[in-house]
């Protein structure tokens, strides 16, 4: 089993490195875009993203998971010919599924912008979403072949290059259109994304054929196309429907927030600006540590699928125990430190005071949502897609109801509360299902208790160090970074003292 253990380690390491670099590039990009365009334009851009998410979930989300899982399955069985069939059938199904919704969006973009999104300035961006969606779907289907077969380097490197290219193109187009209307600025952002996807889709197509090899030399016997479509559908249909319903609920949640803020007393411009600060600045800052989580999911899910194909139940439990423990050791302290030091970082980087609003609650919600995502990765890997989809849908429904009940009265604080409660429900249900599906006894102390206690110590001492440095007139950004570094050192020391890091775990008495 030495080889099987090393493969996910290398994959996660490569994806984590490129993911962190990509997150850093994206973070810098958002800072520059905010300073260049402003919070209101960022808010308008955030308004059209739910439409993009709904269309992707309708057309490709389930198919990408199907390509990843089936590529992993038939790679384990040594059948490359079926892998090629899976990719081909997936692309055909995606284009067929995208035809009608993309056509309707082009025809009724005016009505969608005015009546669904509540702001006519989003129309141009909505129309430009169509080519961006088609190119992104084709790119993602081929990218997930690489994730499924363990060849993460081509996909990871092209993902990083794509992020850099997108940032440069979007910033250049926005800068070139200034002074411009808000609608033109949003259109420039989406146009930059679409131009970048042209290069990415072509690159992934070339790489797929190069790594898989010529069709006439592929190993294994082909399957009837109807069988391939049926296998894809069995995976993609429940996930796609759940993603569609979930993104539909999330989109309704996102679209309703500015309107509920207006009902609570804000004008339209202030509501869109507040929405842009939370979703375009605060949450992206909190999501920086999840570069590791995304990398883990992309490698762990197909690895679990291969183990399920070979009926290796013990290996499944070992992989889950190992990688979820590592994820918690990274996510819990990172979010705890951002919860206390994030306001200073937000003021220094975004030059926006409102970035720190409701930050501790939002950080807790992100942590619970990460736990839900980890559970979903495991459930998808062990062929429990329907369970994962039902849990995600239920959590999204809870959040929508709570948002409607709280945002009008409490503002964005109501959204933060609903986010925490809904994510907690999703996390608890996900890990209960994982325990039932895998027979895994959850190691509460090493997974949750030890890193949480150490993170609380790190956050409190990091906050104290920031205060000391501020009184010494070290500057806002250096003080926040100094507090973060000091807190991380204490966190590692506390873990070592509890025996969770740097030695054998000590169990509580």
Secondary structure, DSSP 8 states (H G I E B T S, - for coil): -HHHHHHHHHHHHHHHHHHHHHHHHHHHHHHHHHHHH-HHHHHHHHHHHHHHHHHHIIIIIHHHHHHHHHHHHHHHTT-HHHHHHHHHHHHHHHHHHHHHHHHHHHHTHHHIIIIISS-GGGHHHHHHHHHHHHHHHHHHHHHHHHHHTT-HHHHHHHHHHHHHHHHHHHHHHHHHH-S--HHHHHHHHHHHHHHHHHHHHHHHHHHHHHHH--GGG--S----HHHHHHHHHHHHHHHHHHHHHHHHHHHHHHHHHHHHHHHTT--HHHHHHHHHHIIIIIHHHHGGGHHHHHHHHHHHHHHHHHHHHTT-HHHHHHHHHHHHHHHHHHHHHHHHHHHHHHHHHHHHHH--GGGGTTHHHHHHHHHHHHHHHHHHHHHHHTT-HHHHHHHHHHHHHHHHHHHHHHHHHHTHHHHHHHHHHHHHHHHHHHHHHHHHHH-----HIIIIIHHHHHHHHHHHHHHHHHHHHHHTT--HHHHHHHHHHHHHHHHHHHHHHHTSSSS------
